[in-house]
């Protein structure tokens, strides 16, 4: 085969096996090749996988015959097909790669089943194939082509697992022929009978254009594109009538001939002949003026335009010049003549006679009832006498039910009864419309006279204000709601004005997010026919609850400025309309609408990877260090489950995301577990601020896909939208000083000055924009210079000093001065500290390296400190000039205390959260220490004699005031020093007594027993128990062997 690259990706190669004869085509084996990088210890290795390019997997209940499409003709004489048994799979290679690579199948379980049309198996697709039997009946099969690695799996399943792609509903009165346009095989042209419905799929999926042809025998035909949901061209057919002798069609007729109709024989004579279906000489057509046109005397016409023929044809008339009262006259055919209107105009009476306009003469057979036989001449003779006719008319007007007299009854004999019979039922015009019934495209055939439009107003939310028309096809149907069915309707309305709060805590007992949803409104209406769901949330805020977060609020509704138009829409609105679907493995929605308000999103890299970790990314890291030995099994199972997955149909889906103000805060250093997740994604994040991202809505109509496919499609849409906004993101990056933000601030200030004369606003905006850009540029320079210094410990300490979470100007200013001091001290001590550190770790070689690093640090560290001071000053100036309307909201609540007794998650308590903040302010923000309890020992109304105890997992602190200041710490005892703790009573007072060592020497026996007074005995008892509990936790951890996460595999 040809060579292929080993750098990565998927490709294919054809392996040729040459026959010994040399005059036969080569055998060709199609091999799929995938090159993927290894993971874990194999991350430096590219793994090459060889597999068949095509695998056929039969998950249906039928035995299938499989063949390349060109071999269908040969298969009749030679058994050249492959057989796929139910629940089996087999590799497939094209017998002839030089011919069309199309696959055809047929059902071996169906007698005389024909081959399906050819279809491609080298493209990811989902469709149905159609196979006909000897009667033309359609047998459908579901086909799913999925790609797993280098292999295309063609999975067959029963058609009933999913809705068919098309359905033909014939509600007309005549059979309609249907077939795929441009199909030449007459066996694929079959009829759908009246008042019936059949599922359908394309007979030839590759025959373009894909259109369906409908035709009525003896009428018109037309082709329709099923991609367009619209009314198509109508089908027409001539609906002629027979002029029948009514009595001969009755069951009790005893005459010599049955089923007699008027026929025109030689010389235009009209006689009674036996009815023959489709015989043109027996067919008539009544015009709008009452004439009876004879179809057999004129050439066939276009049913769509009956008046297109220039020849008017002949009409029914009498053979004489005029009727003679009381005398019979033979019937004949003549050309239409206005002068003979009296004898060429006919009417059917309610008594069942065919009468001429001139008088009461009617059509009848010669010789009376006995003469009503085949070949009898039809004449126009006397009908009822005038008195009988007047009597019948008066009885009709009076509405009586009295029977006629014997004279009246005998005056209308059987040979005078002539009725009309349609050649075919219906009006002669059939409307064709393509519509949707959930995921099924329906071709509706309805007689034009049977369509009754019923106007009704719906009260459904999603259609309020619309006029909905229902079409009743065929016979009238009425629906009555029984008490049982009406009782199943459920309407649910929920309103939560104060909303709910959701706290997101991971398995490491870290609270990551606190999401606040306020003013929630939910409406659910459940009926037998549908379920509607409508929900809205007025206010959304997501707080970053991680300690040390630079942006405490992750997500919130963007505050409105003076220039913005008032927007009262909810922050989040969700609307869905679901239709039950018990027959298929599918969920059907008429619509799904989701919309959001303008939102601001602050992403911190540390929180981002924590959320990824919570979602399970990198959870099973040990699997990264081994090869997937059952790779083929996983691929096959994935391919099979794809056809068994639930599919979702949406008539309309629209996701509208309003403008998002996006910011990204990167982390200079990540812990090993988060760093592994970041490396797995292989992406580099850049810091930027307030990039205004405008994304187009995701709109799709008539989607019918699996859940993962829909999610991927949505993600791809917004990924492309973000890529399209790359210029805005690039203009907001920190290392460029956020130039778009600077332009926006200056533009807003000038607009306010011009419109309102606001000089102060102009100065504030310009100051904010310039100081913000200065702070970001200087900060980026400082980070770069610090990296050059090659002192990781110094940089970690510098990042901790620069991390300001409160956002106040004084904190930024203080952080700037601390950074300056840290840089100067680091520069002075750099040469000595780096040399000693290098010598201790690597000996003499490390000493030389350390001296080099120290010399570099002597210059870079003070420069970095000066830049940190400049950045701090600029940040302080920026925050002081920020408008109130531009400031983000504060956290809804402080981060919760996540470590309760026994390691369980306790209920949220504001006092505990505040105590935890105090602990971290006292221990210099060491977040590995966590709070156990905080109690008030002594309560003094004046506030001077108060005493509090703060118990953590490492120490016990006694404070005279509930403030995070070192001066307020009266006594600090580490758990390592505590030997015992108990509550005692002395002199009527209650104390907590701690027994501790004076020094940390194990052999030391010198003890100290400080006492702290409490107001009440129960307080002293409770505090003593809490200190003992904390001491036990400390001892257990000290005696627990820590798990060693490091391994030799990290060296690979």
Residue pairs with C-beta under 8 A, 6 or more apart in sequence:
1 13
1 14
1 15
1 31
2 13
4 11
4 13
4 33
5 11
5 35
6 35
6 46
6 48
7 35
7 46
8 35
8 36
8 37
8 46
9 34
9 35
10 32
10 33
10 34
10 35
10 149
10 150
11 32
11 33
11 150
12 30
12 31
12 32
12 33
12 53
12 150
13 31
13 33
14 28
14 29
14 30
14 31
14 97
15 28
15 29
15 31
16 26
16 27
16 28
17 26
17 27
17 28
17 29
18 26
19 25
19 26
19 27
25 96
25 98
27 93
28 93
28 94
28 97
29 93
30 52
30 53
30 54
30 93
30 94
30 97
31 50
31 51
31 52
31 53
32 50
32 51
32 52
32 53
32 149
32 150
32 151
32 152
33 48
33 49
33 50
33 150
34 48
34 49
34 51
34 149
34 150
35 46
35 47
35 48
35 49
36 46
36 47
36 49
37 43
37 45
37 46
37 47
38 44
38 45
38 46
38 47
38 627
39 624
39 625
40 621
40 623
40 624
40 625
40 626
40 1049
40 1052
41 625
41 1049
41 1052
42 625
42 627
42 1052
43 1052
44 1052
47 627
49 149
49 150
49 631
50 150
51 149
51 150
51 151
51 632
51 635
52 91
52 92
52 93
52 151
53 122
53 150
53 151
53 152
54 91
54 92
54 93
54 121
54 122
54 151
54 152
54 154
55 89
55 90
55 91
55 92
55 151
55 152
55 153
55 154
55 636
55 639
56 66
56 82
56 84
56 89
56 90
56 91
56 92
56 154
56 156
57 88
57 89
57 153
57 154
57 155
57 156
57 636
57 639
57 640
58 64
58 84
58 85
58 86
58 87
58 88
58 89
58 156
59 86
59 87
59 155
59 156
59 157
59 640
59 643
59 644
60 86
60 141
60 142
60 156
60 157
60 158
61 86
61 158
62 86
62 107
62 108
62 109
62 110
62 141
62 158
63 83
63 84
63 85
63 86
63 107
63 108
63 109
64 83
64 84
64 105
64 106
64 107
64 108
64 156
65 81
65 82
65 83
65 84
65 105
65 106
65 107
65 108
66 81
66 82
66 83
66 84
66 92
66 103
66 104
66 105
67 75
67 80
67 81
67 82
67 103
67 104
67 105
67 115
68 94
68 95
68 96
68 99
68 101
68 102
68 103
68 104
69 100
69 102
69 103
69 104
69 117
69 118
70 96
70 99
70 100
70 102
71 80
71 81
71 95
72 104
72 115
74 80
75 81
75 115
80 95
82 90
82 92
83 108
84 90
84 156
89 153
89 636
92 103
92 121
92 154
94 101
100 118
101 120
101 121
101 122
102 118
102 119
102 120
102 206
103 118
103 119
103 120
103 121
103 154
104 115
104 116
104 117
104 118
104 119
105 115
105 116
105 129
105 131
105 141
105 156
106 113
106 114
106 115
106 116
106 131
107 113
107 131
107 139
107 141
110 131
110 133
110 139
111 133
111 134
112 133
112 134
113 131
113 132
113 133
113 139
114 131
114 132
114 133
114 187
115 131
116 129
116 130
116 131
116 141
116 203
117 129
117 130
117 202
117 203
117 204
117 205
117 206
117 207
118 204
118 205
118 206
119 127
119 129
119 143
119 205
119 206
120 145
120 206
121 145
121 152
121 154
122 145
122 152
123 145
124 145
124 146
124 147
124 152
125 143
125 144
125 145
126 143
126 144
126 145
127 143
127 165
127 201
127 205
128 140
128 141
128 142
128 143
128 159
128 162
128 164
128 165
128 201
129 140
129 141
129 143
129 201
129 205
130 138
130 139
130 140
130 200
130 201
130 202
130 203
131 138
131 139
131 140
131 141
132 138
132 139
132 187
132 188
132 190
132 203
133 139
136 187
136 188
136 189
136 190
136 191
137 190
138 198
138 199
138 200
138 201
140 159
140 164
140 199
140 201
141 156
141 157
141 158
141 159
142 156
142 157
142 158
142 159
142 161
142 162
142 643
143 154
143 155
143 156
144 153
144 154
144 155
144 157
144 639
144 642
144 643
145 152
145 153
145 154
145 155
146 152
146 153
146 155
146 638
146 639
146 642
147 153
148 635
148 636
148 638
148 639
149 631
149 635
151 635
153 635
153 636
153 639
153 640
155 639
155 640
155 642
155 643
157 643
157 644
159 199
160 583
160 584
161 584
161 585
161 643
161 644
162 584
162 585
162 586
162 647
163 438
163 439
163 440
163 584
163 586
163 649
163 704
164 199
164 200
164 201
164 440
165 200
165 201
165 202
165 440
165 441
166 199
166 200
166 201
166 212
166 226
166 440
166 441
166 442
166 443
167 197
167 198
167 199
167 200
167 437
167 440
167 441
167 442
167 443
168 178
168 192
168 197
168 198
168 200
168 442
168 443
168 445
169 197
169 442
169 443
169 444
169 445
169 473
170 176
170 192
170 193
170 194
170 195
170 196
170 197
170 445
171 194
171 195
171 444
171 445
171 446
171 447
171 450
171 473
171 474
172 194
172 426
172 430
172 445
172 446
172 447
172 450
173 194
173 424
173 425
173 426
173 447
173 450
174 194
174 216
174 237
174 424
174 425
174 426
174 430
175 191
175 192
175 193
175 194
175 216
175 217
176 191
176 192
176 214
176 215
176 216
176 235
176 430
176 445
177 189
177 190
177 191
177 214
177 215
177 216
177 217
177 221
178 189
178 190
178 191
178 192
178 200
178 212
178 213
178 214
178 215
178 443
179 188
179 189
179 190
179 203
179 212
179 213
180 188
180 202
180 203
180 204
180 207
180 210
180 211
180 212
180 213
181 209
181 211
181 212
181 213
181 223
182 207
182 211
183 189
183 203
183 204
183 207
188 203
192 198
192 445
194 425
195 474
200 212
200 443
202 210
209 225
210 225
210 226
210 227
211 223
211 224
211 225
211 226
212 223
212 224
212 226
212 443
213 221
213 222
213 223
213 224
214 221
214 222
214 223
214 224
214 235
214 432
214 443
214 445
215 221
215 222
215 235
216 235
216 236
216 237
216 430
217 237
218 237
218 238
218 303
219 235
219 236
219 237
219 238
219 303
219 428
220 235
220 236
220 237
220 302
220 303
220 304
221 235
222 232
222 233
222 235
222 432
224 232
224 233
224 432
224 434
224 443
226 434
226 441
226 443
228 434
229 434
229 435
229 436
229 441
230 433
230 434
231 431
231 432
231 433
232 432
232 433
232 434
233 432
234 429
234 430
234 431
234 432
234 448
235 429
235 430
235 432
235 445
236 303
236 304
236 428
236 429
236 430
237 303
237 424
237 426
237 428
237 430
238 285
238 295
238 301
238 303
238 306
238 423
238 428
239 422
239 423
239 424
239 426
239 427
239 428
240 283
240 284
240 285
240 295
240 422
240 423
241 283
241 284
241 285
241 286
241 420
241 421
241 422
241 423
242 261
242 262
242 275
242 282
242 283
242 284
242 420
242 421
242 422
242 423
243 261
243 262
243 284
243 292
243 354
243 363
243 418
243 419
243 420
244 259
244 260
244 261
244 262
244 275
244 418
244 419
244 420
244 421
245 260
245 261
245 272
245 365
245 372
245 414
245 415
245 417
245 418
246 352
246 414
246 417
246 418
246 419
247 253
247 255
247 369
247 372
247 414
247 415
247 417
248 255
248 257
248 258
248 259
248 260
248 372
249 258
249 259
249 421
253 414
255 369
255 370
255 372
255 373
256 373
256 374
257 272
257 274
257 372
257 373
257 374
258 274
259 274
259 275
260 272
260 273
260 274
260 275
260 372
260 373
260 374
260 376
261 272
261 273
261 274
261 275
261 282
261 421
262 270
262 271
262 272
262 273
262 282
262 284
262 331
262 363
262 378
262 418
263 270
263 271
263 272
263 273
263 279
263 281
263 282
264 270
264 281
264 282
264 294
264 296
264 297
264 333
265 271
265 273
265 281
268 297
268 314
268 332
268 333
268 334
269 330
269 332
269 377
270 316
270 330
270 331
270 332
270 333
270 377
270 378
271 375
271 376
271 377
271 378
272 365
272 372
272 373
272 374
272 375
272 376
272 377
272 378
273 282
273 374
273 375
274 374
275 282
276 282
277 423
278 423
279 296
280 295
280 296
281 294
281 296
282 296
283 294
283 295
283 296
283 423
284 292
284 293
284 294
284 295
284 316
285 292
285 293
285 295
285 306
286 292
286 293
286 346
286 420
287 293
289 345
290 345
290 346
290 347
290 357
291 315
291 316
291 336
291 344
291 345
291 346
292 315
292 316
292 346
293 313
293 314
293 315
294 313
294 314
294 315
294 316
294 333
295 313
297 313
297 314
297 333
298 309
298 311
298 312
298 313
298 314
299 309
299 311
301 308
301 309
302 308
303 428
312 335
312 336
314 333
314 334
314 335
315 333
315 334
315 335
315 336
315 344
316 331
316 333
316 344
316 346
317 331
317 332
317 333
317 334
317 340
317 343
317 344
318 329
318 330
318 331
318 332
318 343
318 356
318 380
319 329
319 330
319 331
319 332
320 329
322 342
322 343
322 358
323 329
323 343
323 356
323 358
323 359
323 361
323 380
325 359
325 382
326 382
327 381
328 366
328 379
328 380
328 381
328 382
329 361
329 379
329 380
329 381
330 377
330 378
330 379
330 380
331 363
331 378
331 379
331 380
334 340
334 344
336 344
337 344
341 357
342 356
342 357
342 358
343 356
343 357
343 358
345 356
345 357
346 354
346 355
346 356
346 357
347 354
347 355
347 357
348 354
348 355
348 418
348 419
348 420
349 355
349 362
350 396
351 384
351 392
351 412
352 412
352 417
352 418
352 419
353 362
353 363
353 383
353 412
353 416
353 417
353 418
354 362
354 363
354 418
355 361
355 362
355 363
355 383
356 362
356 380
360 382
360 383
360 384
360 386
360 389
361 380
361 381
361 382
361 383
362 380
362 381
362 382
362 383
362 416
362 418
363 378
363 379
363 380
363 416
363 418
364 378
364 379
364 380
364 381
364 383
364 415
364 416
364 418
365 371
365 372
365 373
365 376
365 377
365 378
365 379
365 415
366 376
366 377
366 378
366 379
367 376
367 415
368 413
368 415
369 413
369 414
369 415
371 415
372 414
372 415
383 389
383 412
383 416
384 392
384 408
384 411
384 412
385 411
388 407
388 408
388 411
391 408
392 404
392 408
395 402
395 404
426 447
426 449
427 447
427 448
427 449
427 450
429 447
429 448
429 449
430 445
430 446
430 447
430 448
431 444
431 445
431 446
431 447
431 448
431 451
432 443
432 444
432 445
433 443
433 444
433 446
434 441
434 442
434 443
434 444
435 441
435 442
435 444
436 442
436 651
436 702
438 579
438 581
438 586
438 588
438 649
438 651
439 586
439 588
439 647
439 649
439 702
439 704
444 473
446 471
446 473
450 472
450 473
450 474
451 471
451 472
451 473
452 471
452 472
452 476
453 469
453 470
453 471
454 469
454 470
454 472
455 467
455 468
455 469
456 468
456 470
457 467
457 468
458 464
458 466
458 468
460 525
460 532
460 577
461 523
461 525
461 532
461 534
461 575
462 532
462 575
462 577
462 590
462 591
485 528
488 526
488 527
488 528
489 525
489 526
489 527
489 528
490 524
490 525
490 526
491 523
491 524
491 525
491 526
492 522
492 523
492 524
492 525
492 526
493 522
493 523
493 524
494 520
494 521
494 522
494 523
495 520
495 521
495 522
496 519
496 520
496 521
497 518
497 519
498 518
499 516
499 517
499 518
499 519
499 520
499 537
499 539
500 516
500 517
500 520
501 514
501 515
501 516
501 517
501 892
501 893
502 513
502 514
502 515
502 517
503 511
503 513
503 514
503 545
503 896
503 908
504 511
504 512
504 513
504 514
504 515
504 545
504 614
505 511
505 512
505 896
505 898
505 905
506 512
506 610
506 613
506 614
509 898
509 899
509 903
509 905
509 930
510 546
510 610
510 898
511 545
511 546
511 895
511 896
511 898
512 544
512 545
512 546
512 607
512 610
512 611
512 614
513 542
513 543
513 544
513 545
513 554
513 607
513 611
514 542
514 543
514 545
514 891
514 892
514 893
514 895
514 896
515 540
515 541
515 542
515 543
516 539
516 540
516 541
516 542
516 543
516 892
517 537
517 539
517 540
518 537
518 538
518 539
518 540
519 537
519 538
519 539
519 570
520 535
520 536
520 537
520 538
521 535
521 536
521 537
522 533
522 534
522 535
523 532
523 533
523 534
523 535
524 531
524 532
524 533
524 534
525 531
525 532
528 580
529 579
529 580
530 577
530 578
530 579
530 580
530 590
531 577
531 578
531 580
532 575
532 576
532 577
532 578
533 574
533 575
533 576
533 577
533 578
534 574
534 575
534 576
535 572
535 573
535 574
535 575
536 570
536 572
536 573
536 574
537 570
537 571
537 572
537 573
538 570
538 571
539 557
539 571
540 555
540 556
540 557
540 571
540 572
540 599
541 553
541 555
541 556
541 557
541 889
541 892
542 553
542 554
542 555
542 556
543 552
543 553
543 554
543 891
543 892
543 893
544 551
544 552
544 553
544 554
544 602
544 604
544 607
545 891
545 895
545 896
546 604
546 606
546 607
546 610
546 895
547 895
547 920
547 925
547 927
548 803
548 805
548 925
548 927
549 604
549 606
549 607
549 805
550 604
550 665
550 803
550 804
550 805
551 602
551 604
551 663
551 665
552 805
552 890
552 891
553 602
553 888
553 889
553 890
553 891
554 601
554 602
554 603
554 604
554 607
555 599
555 600
555 601
555 602
556 599
556 600
556 888
556 889
557 571
557 597
557 598
557 599
557 600
558 597
558 598
558 599
558 600
558 659
558 661
559 885
559 886
559 887
559 888
560 566
560 567
560 885
561 748
561 885
562 752
562 885
563 748
563 751
567 597
567 598
569 595
569 597
570 597
571 596
571 597
571 599
572 594
572 595
572 596
572 597
573 593
573 594
573 595
573 596
574 593
574 594
575 591
575 592
575 593
575 594
576 589
576 591
576 592
576 593
577 589
577 590
577 591
578 587
578 588
578 589
578 590
579 588
579 589
579 590
580 588
581 587
581 588
585 644
585 645
585 646
585 647
586 646
586 647
586 648
586 649
586 704
587 646
587 647
587 648
587 649
588 649
589 648
589 649
589 650
589 651
589 653
590 651
590 652
591 650
591 651
591 652
591 653
591 654
592 650
592 652
592 653
592 654
593 652
593 653
593 654
593 656
594 654
594 655
594 656
595 654
595 655
595 656
595 657
595 658
596 656
596 657
596 658
597 658
598 658
598 659
598 660
598 661
599 658
599 659
599 660
599 661
600 660
600 661
600 663
600 888
601 660
601 661
601 662
601 663
602 663
602 665
602 888
603 662
603 663
603 664
603 665
604 665
604 667
605 664
605 665
605 666
605 667
605 670
605 685
606 667
606 670
606 674
609 670
609 674
609 677
609 678
610 674
612 618
612 677
612 681
613 619
613 673
613 674
613 677
617 677
617 680
618 673
618 676
618 677
618 680
621 676
625 1049
628 634
642 706
645 706
645 707
645 708
646 706
646 707
647 704
647 705
647 706
648 703
648 704
648 705
648 706
648 707
648 710
649 702
649 703
649 704
650 700
650 701
650 702
650 703
650 704
651 701
651 702
652 699
652 700
652 701
653 698
653 699
653 700
653 701
653 703
654 697
654 698
654 699
655 697
655 698
655 699
655 714
656 697
657 695
657 697
657 718
659 692
659 693
659 694
660 692
660 693
660 695
661 690
661 691
661 692
661 693
662 688
662 690
662 691
662 692
662 693
662 729
663 688
663 689
663 690
663 691
664 685
664 686
664 687
664 688
664 689
665 687
666 685
666 686
666 687
668 783
668 795
668 799
669 796
669 799
670 678
672 1045
686 733
686 734
686 735
687 733
687 734
687 735
688 729
688 730
688 732
688 733
688 734
688 738
689 732
689 734
689 738
689 741
689 772
689 776
690 732
690 738
690 741
690 744
691 725
691 728
691 729
691 731
691 732
691 740
692 728
693 721
693 722
693 725
693 728
693 729
694 725
695 718
695 721
695 722
695 725
696 721
698 714
698 717
698 718
700 713
703 710
705 713
722 729
728 740
730 736
731 738
731 739
731 740
732 738
732 739
732 740
732 741
734 776
734 777
734 779
734 780
735 776
735 777
735 780
736 776
736 777
737 772
737 773
737 774
737 776
737 777
738 772
738 773
738 776
739 773
741 769
741 772
741 773
742 769
742 770
742 772
742 773
743 769
744 769
745 765
745 766
745 768
745 769
745 772
746 765
746 766
746 769
748 765
749 761
749 762
749 763
749 764
749 765
749 766
749 769
750 762
752 758
752 761
752 762
752 765
753 759
753 761
753 762
761 883
764 881
764 882
764 883
765 881
765 883
767 877
767 878
767 881
768 878
768 881
768 882
768 883
771 874
771 875
771 877
771 878
771 881
772 874
772 878
774 870
774 874
775 871
775 874
775 875
775 878
778 867
778 870
778 871
778 874
779 867
779 868
779 871
781 867
782 864
782 867
782 868
782 871
785 860
785 863
785 864
785 867
786 794
786 795
786 798
786 860
786 861
786 864
787 795
788 856
788 860
789 795
789 830
789 853
789 856
789 857
789 860
789 861
789 864
790 853
790 856
790 857
791 826
791 830
791 834
791 853
791 857
791 861
794 822
794 826
794 830
794 857
794 861
797 822
798 819
798 822
798 823
798 864
798 868
800 925
801 815
801 818
801 819
801 822
801 868
802 815
802 819
802 868
802 871
802 872
803 815
804 811
804 812
804 815
804 875
807 879
808 879
809 875
809 876
809 877
809 879
809 880
810 876
812 872
812 873
812 875
812 876
812 879
813 872
813 873
813 876
814 872
815 868
815 872
816 868
816 869
816 870
816 871
816 872
816 873
816 875
816 876
817 869
817 872
819 864
819 865
819 868
819 869
819 871
819 872
820 865
820 866
820 868
820 869
821 865
822 865
822 868
823 861
823 862
823 863
823 864
823 865
823 866
823 868
824 861
824 862
824 865
826 857
826 861
826 862
826 865
827 857
827 858
827 859
827 860
827 861
827 862
827 865
828 858
830 853
830 854
830 855
830 856
830 857
830 858
830 861
831 851
831 854
831 855
831 857
831 858
832 854
833 854
834 850
834 851
834 853
834 854
834 857
835 847
835 850
835 851
835 854
836 850
837 846
837 850
838 845
838 846
838 847
838 848
838 849
838 850
838 851
838 853
839 846
839 847
839 850
840 846
842 849
893 908
893 910
893 913
894 910
894 913
894 914
894 916
894 917
895 913
895 916
895 917
896 908
896 912
896 913
897 906
897 908
897 909
897 912
897 913
897 915
897 916
897 930
897 931
898 905
898 906
898 930
899 906
899 930
899 931
899 932
899 953
900 906
901 1029
906 912
911 934
912 931
912 933
912 934
915 931
915 933
915 934
915 950
916 930
916 931
917 964
918 934
918 950
918 962
918 963
918 964
919 929
919 931
919 950
919 952
920 926
920 927
920 929
921 964
922 950
922 957
922 964
922 966
922 969
923 929
923 952
929 952
929 953
929 954
930 952
930 953
931 950
931 951
931 952
932 951
932 952
932 953
932 1026
932 1029
932 1030
932 1033
933 949
933 951
933 1023
933 1026
933 1030
934 948
934 949
934 950
934 951
935 948
935 949
935 951
935 1019
935 1022
935 1023
935 1026
936 946
936 947
936 948
936 962
936 1019
937 947
937 948
937 949
937 958
937 992
937 1012
937 1013
937 1014
937 1015
937 1019
937 1020
937 1023
938 945
938 946
938 947
938 1013
938 1014
938 1015
939 946
939 1015
940 946
943 961
946 960
946 961
946 962
947 958
947 959
947 960
947 970
947 1012
947 1013
948 958
948 959
948 960
948 961
948 962
949 956
949 957
949 958
949 959
949 992
949 1012
949 1023
950 956
950 957
950 958
950 959
951 957
951 1023
951 1026
951 1027
951 1030
952 1030
953 975
953 1030
953 1033
953 1034
953 1037
954 974
954 975
954 1034
955 972
955 973
955 974
955 975
956 971
956 972
956 973
956 975
956 978
956 994
956 1027
956 1030
957 969
957 971
957 972
958 969
958 970
958 971
958 972
958 1012
959 968
959 969
959 970
960 968
960 970
961 968
971 1010
971 1012
973 994
973 996
973 1010
975 1030
975 1031
975 1034
975 1035
976 1000
976 1034
976 1038
977 996
977 997
977 1000
978 994
978 995
978 996
978 1027
978 1031
979 995
979 996
979 997
979 1007
980 994
980 995
981 992
981 993
981 994
981 995
981 1024
981 1027
981 1028
981 1031
982 992
982 993
982 1024
983 990
983 991
983 992
983 993
983 1014
983 1017
983 1020
983 1021
983 1023
983 1024
984 990
984 991
984 993
984 1011
984 1020
985 991
985 1017
989 1013
990 1013
990 1014
990 1015
990 1016
990 1017
990 1019
990 1020
991 1011
991 1012
991 1013
991 1014
991 1020
992 1011
992 1012
992 1014
992 1020
992 1023
992 1024
992 1027
993 1009
993 1010
993 1011
994 1009
994 1010
994 1011
994 1012
994 1027
995 1007
995 1008
995 1009
996 1007
996 1008
996 1009
996 1010
997 1004
997 1006
997 1007
997 1008
998 1004
998 1006
998 1007
998 1008
999 1006
1014 1020
1014 1023
